[in-house]
């Protein structure tokens, strides 16, 4: 993969992030003219951020489980 291809992959990822902000994120986190986090009290923001960090941990564990399963399958395949 060239640096240009990697940059293109990042651009695609970035576009998907923007799409999520404007769709699911708007439904969950927007109050119209502002984002809910902008008006949260500090303790609410900390609680919310901790929950998001915990979600990231769960997603990482799920991804690791799936990757381990994929790795086990690919070990049985002929070398490419």
Buried (B, 14 or more C-beta within 10 A) or exposed (E): EEEEEEEEEEEEEEEEEEEEEEEEBEEEBEEEEEBEEEEBEEEEBEEBEEEEEEEEEEEEEEEEEEEEEEEEEEEEEEEE
